[in-house]
């Protein structure tokens, strides 16, 4: 399910499936995209930042067209203890591998991978220098 911003409308709450993973998409070419994500962050329960949220940055293949500082995006990942994935959607191979990574993350967050929790997974993704 996709939403352009948060909070989600409440009129269909009783029909909405459980949310296992929140992916914040940021288009590196649009300052509005980052502002929208920053505004939406306030509407996400803090428990999602324990392994059930990530930031997906698109458009990274066009560094000269960037409207957002990469440091600002990386700081979001650090602030919310959530992984940041970089992707170029226009390249088929990268798009497919990113989709596979997201599906694998979703399987972990939904509890479908025995012995691996969302929290342990995100801790494995952190660089050793972050500790």
C-alpha positions as CSV (number, residue, x, y, z in Angstrom):
1,X,0.0,0.0,0.0
2,X,1.3,3.4,-0.8
3,X,0.5,6.8,0.8
4,X,1.8,10.1,-0.3
5,X,2.0,11.4,3.2
6,X,1.0,10.7,6.8
7,X,-1.1,10.4,8.9
8,X,-3.2,7.9,7.1
9,X,-7.0,8.7,6.9
10,X,-8.8,7.1,9.8
11,X,-12.1,6.3,8.1
12,X,-10.9,2.9,7.0
13,X,-8.7,2.0,10.0
14,X,-10.8,-1.2,10.7
15,X,-10.1,-2.5,7.2
16,X,-6.4,-1.6,7.1
17,X,-4.0,-4.6,7.4
18,X,-1.2,-4.5,10.0
19,X,1.7,-2.4,9.0
20,X,5.0,-4.3,9.2
21,X,7.4,-1.9,7.5
22,X,7.3,1.8,6.7
23,X,9.5,2.9,3.8
24,X,10.0,6.6,3.4
25,X,10.8,7.4,-0.2
26,X,12.9,10.5,-0.8
27,X,13.5,11.7,-4.4
28,X,17.0,13.3,-4.2
29,X,15.9,15.7,-7.0
30,X,13.0,17.2,-5.0
31,X,13.3,19.3,-1.8
32,X,9.6,18.9,-1.4
33,X,10.1,15.1,-1.1
34,X,12.4,15.5,1.9
35,X,10.1,18.0,3.6
36,X,7.2,15.7,3.1
37,X,9.1,12.8,4.8
38,X,10.2,15.1,7.6
39,X,6.6,16.1,8.2
40,X,5.3,12.5,8.0
41,X,7.9,11.3,10.6
42,X,5.9,12.9,13.4
43,X,2.9,10.6,12.7
44,X,4.9,7.3,13.0
45,X,4.9,5.4,16.3
46,X,8.4,5.4,17.8
47,X,8.4,1.5,17.9
48,X,8.7,1.5,14.1
49,X,12.1,3.0,14.4
50,X,13.3,-0.2,16.1
51,X,13.8,-2.0,12.8
52,X,10.5,-1.5,11.0
53,X,11.3,1.7,9.1
54,X,13.8,2.7,6.4
55,X,14.5,5.5,4.0
56,X,14.7,4.8,0.3
57,X,16.5,7.5,-1.6
58,X,15.8,7.5,-5.4
59,X,17.5,9.4,-8.2
60,X,21.0,9.0,-6.9
61,X,22.4,8.3,-10.3
62,X,22.1,12.0,-11.2
63,X,24.3,13.7,-8.7
64,X,24.3,16.9,-10.7
65,X,20.5,17.2,-10.4
66,X,20.4,16.8,-6.6
67,X,18.3,19.3,-4.7
68,X,18.9,17.6,-1.3
69,X,22.2,17.3,0.6
70,X,23.2,13.7,1.1
71,X,24.2,14.6,4.6
72,X,20.6,15.6,5.4
73,X,19.3,12.2,4.3
74,X,22.1,10.3,6.2
75,X,21.3,12.4,9.3
76,X,17.7,11.2,9.1
77,X,18.9,7.6,9.1
78,X,21.1,8.3,12.1
79,X,18.5,10.3,14.0
80,X,15.8,7.6,13.6
81,X,18.2,4.6,13.8
82,X,16.9,3.4,10.5
83,X,18.7,2.1,7.4
84,X,19.1,4.3,4.3
85,X,18.9,2.6,1.0
86,X,20.1,4.3,-2.2
87,X,18.5,3.4,-5.6
88,X,18.3,4.6,-9.2
89,X,14.8,3.6,-10.3
90,X,15.6,4.1,-14.0
91,X,18.1,1.2,-14.1
92,X,16.3,-2.2,-14.3
93,X,18.9,-4.2,-12.4
94,X,19.2,-1.8,-9.5
95,X,15.4,-1.4,-9.3
96,X,15.0,-5.2,-9.1
97,X,17.7,-5.7,-6.5
98,X,16.3,-2.9,-4.4
99,X,12.8,-4.4,-4.6
100,X,14.3,-7.7,-3.5
101,X,16.0,-6.1,-0.5
102,X,12.8,-4.4,0.5
103,X,10.8,-7.6,0.2
104,X,13.5,-9.4,2.4
105,X,13.3,-6.6,4.9
106,X,9.5,-6.9,4.9
107,X,9.7,-10.7,5.5
108,X,11.9,-10.1,8.5
109,X,9.7,-7.3,9.9
110,X,6.6,-9.4,9.5
111,X,8.2,-12.2,11.4
112,X,8.4,-14.7,8.5
113,X,12.2,-15.4,9.0
114,X,12.7,-17.6,12.0
115,X,15.4,-16.5,14.4
116,X,15.7,-12.9,13.0
117,X,13.8,-10.0,14.5
118,X,13.5,-6.6,12.9
119,X,15.6,-5.1,15.7
120,X,18.4,-7.6,15.3
121,X,18.3,-7.1,11.5
122,X,18.7,-3.3,11.7
123,X,21.5,-3.7,14.2
124,X,23.4,-6.0,11.7
125,X,22.9,-3.3,9.0
126,X,24.6,-0.7,11.1
127,X,28.3,-0.1,10.4
128,X,30.7,-1.2,13.1
129,X,32.0,2.4,13.3
130,X,28.5,3.6,14.4
131,X,28.8,1.9,17.8
